[in-house]
Amino acid sequence: MNNLMEEGNNSFVPTYSQFPIVLDKGEGRYVKDIEGKSYLDMVAGIAVNSLGYNDSEFNEALKSVIDYGLLHCSNLYYNQHAVKAASLLCALSGMDRVFFCNSGTEANEAALKLSRKFGKKFSPIKETIITMESSFHGRTYGSMSATGQVKYQKSFTPLVPKIIHSPLNDFDALKAKVDETTCAIFVEVIQGEGGITCADASFLQQVRTLCDEKEILLVFDEVQCGMGRTGKAFAWQHTSVVPDVMTLAKALGNGVPIGAMVVKGEASNVFAPGDHAATFGGNLLSTRAALVVLNRIKEGSLLEHVSLVGSYFKEQLHLLKEQYPVIKEVRGMGLMIGIELHEEVKPLISECMEEGMLIVSAGTHVLRFVPPLTITKKEVDEGLSILKGVFKRRFG
Ligand SMILES: Cc1ncc(COP(=O)(O)O)c(C=O)c1O
């Protein structure tokens, strides 16, 4: 433990249990610690750094905002980057309007408030929100209450009322919970923190039909699975289902904090001036960052790359599964892949780190791979070779 880590341990509120490295630099798909050790990055700041590190176009774009001298001007005024980023988000999604904020939890707070106001248009009791078990929507009160995992909530009760949970991919269970009080259903198209679990296209279709029948908003949390991670701009675009509301953050800014709530149809006419706000939301720096990412997605070759490299990566992990019965399942899409083990993954993560690769868990038993979307096949092979070495030592 060096002095800097000790200083951190003495000065941070201890909300994180941190690995004993201090990261300092990035290049391509590699990060370096302050001692100069290089790591292949399969974490990307938890599905954030989608363009990889030291991308020249991204760097120049941010520098140009700084050179113009205006990083922030408040939403009392327009700024060109926010307008263009919103237009591009609408074009990529086929949705109608965008609210910018600073994080995933904030995007979900906006969606929760919008859902309740939408319900009130029909009836004062239409205020119940249904989300999925094992979901993760954030850490602030609304989105923590929306999260379908008790471990994030148990010390912080009472929660926001009238948010209930139903199992993912079980339409009958969901239908049984829907009544005249339901105003919105939230689904992560691929559950991230919950263990890389995909929503079935048929489930999403059934939920869409139910929402249409009962005047219920369908909200997709694409904070982790969106922005190109699955090989489409948004994970729901692999299906024929379009949500009323979508929430984004993480990779939208490639490391510059930004979140967004994107709305379509009736949902775009719910909020009026004064209903919701975020001081920093949509400022020039974060929306300029988002513009680079959105343009890269629009251009198309990045998405193709994600599909190709992601399929290859998954295939290789399936082969590893055949070799190691400790692997229970390989799941995911594009470059959002999880392998569930029959045992806890924590020690494997530390061993991979020692061998020069960063990986993160999703729950206790799932190893999660969410590298920069620009990762090459050769780098995937390098990661697999580190992983195989660790598996061989542990499991023979
Ligand atoms: C699906 C999903 N929603 C919301 C959040 C919360 O995002 P943030 O940490 O930016 O508040 C996360 C974070 O992991 C997430 O994965």
Ligand as a Chemical Component Dictionary entry (heavy atoms), coordinates in Angstrom:
data_LIG
# 
_chem_comp.id                   LIG 
_chem_comp.type                 NON-POLYMER 
_chem_comp.pdbx_formal_charge   0 
_chem_comp.three_letter_code    LIG 
# 
loop_
_chem_comp_atom.comp_id 
_chem_comp_atom.atom_id 
_chem_comp_atom.alt_atom_id 
_chem_comp_atom.type_symbol 
_chem_comp_atom.charge 
_chem_comp_atom.model_Cartn_x 
_chem_comp_atom.model_Cartn_y 
_chem_comp_atom.model_Cartn_z 
_chem_comp_atom.pdbx_ordinal 
LIG C1 C1 C 0 -28.680 -0.076 -15.585 1  
LIG C2 C2 C 0 -28.158 1.005  -14.700 2  
LIG N1 N1 N 0 -28.975 2.000  -14.364 3  
LIG C3 C3 C 0 -28.545 3.009  -13.582 4  
LIG C4 C4 C 0 -27.258 3.036  -13.075 5  
LIG C5 C5 C 0 -26.825 4.156  -12.205 6  
LIG O1 O1 O 0 -25.956 4.979  -12.918 7  
LIG P1 P1 P 0 -25.023 6.032  -12.166 8  
LIG O2 O2 O 0 -24.015 5.266  -11.395 9  
LIG O3 O3 O 0 -24.428 6.849  -13.299 10 
LIG O4 O4 O 0 -25.917 6.850  -11.303 11 
LIG C6 C6 C 0 -26.372 2.004  -13.416 12 
LIG C7 C7 C 0 -25.014 1.976  -12.864 13 
LIG O5 O5 O 0 -24.354 0.980  -12.812 14 
LIG C8 C8 C 0 -26.844 0.956  -14.245 15 
LIG O6 O6 O 0 -26.055 -0.055 -14.585 16 
# 
loop_
_chem_comp_bond.comp_id 
_chem_comp_bond.atom_id_1 
_chem_comp_bond.atom_id_2 
_chem_comp_bond.value_order 
_chem_comp_bond.pdbx_ordinal 
LIG C1 C2 SING 1  
LIG C2 N1 SING 2  
LIG C2 C8 DOUB 3  
LIG N1 C3 DOUB 4  
LIG C3 C4 SING 5  
LIG C4 C5 SING 6  
LIG C4 C6 DOUB 7  
LIG C5 O1 SING 8  
LIG O1 P1 SING 9  
LIG P1 O2 DOUB 10 
LIG P1 O3 SING 11 
LIG P1 O4 SING 12 
LIG C6 C7 SING 13 
LIG C6 C8 SING 14 
LIG C7 O5 DOUB 15 
LIG C8 O6 SING 16 
# 
